[in-house]
Every structure is written in C-alpha cells, then in structure tokens.
Amino acid sequence: MQNIRGLILDMDGVLWRAHQPLGDLPTLFARLDALGIRSVFVTNNATRSVAQYVEKLRSLGVEVTEDRILNSALAAAHALQEALSPGEEVYVLGEEGLAITLKNAGF
C-alpha cells in the first residue's frame, strides 16, 4: 500500500449489506488514516442524501464529512445545473434523498 494515496469506495454492498457492516470498518479506516490514505465514498444509490450517508457511516463507526461522499443524486443535480437556467422547475419522481439533494441545489 506504499504507493496508494487515495481510495474510491462504493458503499452499498461493499462497506455494508442491508444494515450490517462488511468487516471491522472503524479499524479499517483508522488504519487508512494512519497510513495517510484518503478515501472518498461513492454510490449510484440516490435514496439517501449525502447527509444521510454521513449518518449511516457514523452509525457504523466511520467518521466522514459530506465533502467525501458522492452519490447519483449529486451527479443529477450537477447535470441539471449545467442544462437548465436558474429558476427553472424540476419535477422529482424519486426517493427523498434525490428530492433533498435537488432542493439543496436550487431546484
């Protein structure tokens, strides 16, 4: 792991399955921190907001900030910001996490 400076980690099915962590996550991330290896967490699941993913990770013993989490809702918000003019309405047909993220992005 000498040359590894960062990791991009999927969450659902990689760090946990259902509500169960897959392995000793607090020890894993303490070790990564000690080695100076930064991690970013990603998921294609938009059912939760980034803040909700922070809480999920914390409930599993992993301290993380929102700027280290990327989900498909954030990608959708960015794409809409690029494609639409400010103030245009968007009808959200999706889970709460998507709606929260789009609202926070100004939609």
C-alpha positions, 0 to 999 in steps of 0.5 A: 500500500506504499504507493496508494494515496487515495481510495474510491469506495462504493458503499452499498454492498461493499462497506455494508449489506442491508444494515450490517457492516462488511468487516471491522470498518472503524479499524479499517479506516483508522488504519487508512488514516494512519497510513495517510490514505484518503478515501472518498465514498461513492454510490449510484444509490440516490435514496439517501442524501449525502447527509444521510450517508454521513449518518449511516457511516457514523452509525457504523463507526466511520467518521466522514464529512459530506465533502467525501461522499458522492452519490447519483443524486449529486451527479443529477443535480450537477447535470441539471445545473449545467442544462437548465437556467436558474429558476427553472422547475424540476419535477422529482419522481424519486426517493427523498434523498434525490428530492433533498439533494435537488432542493439543496441545489436550487431546484 
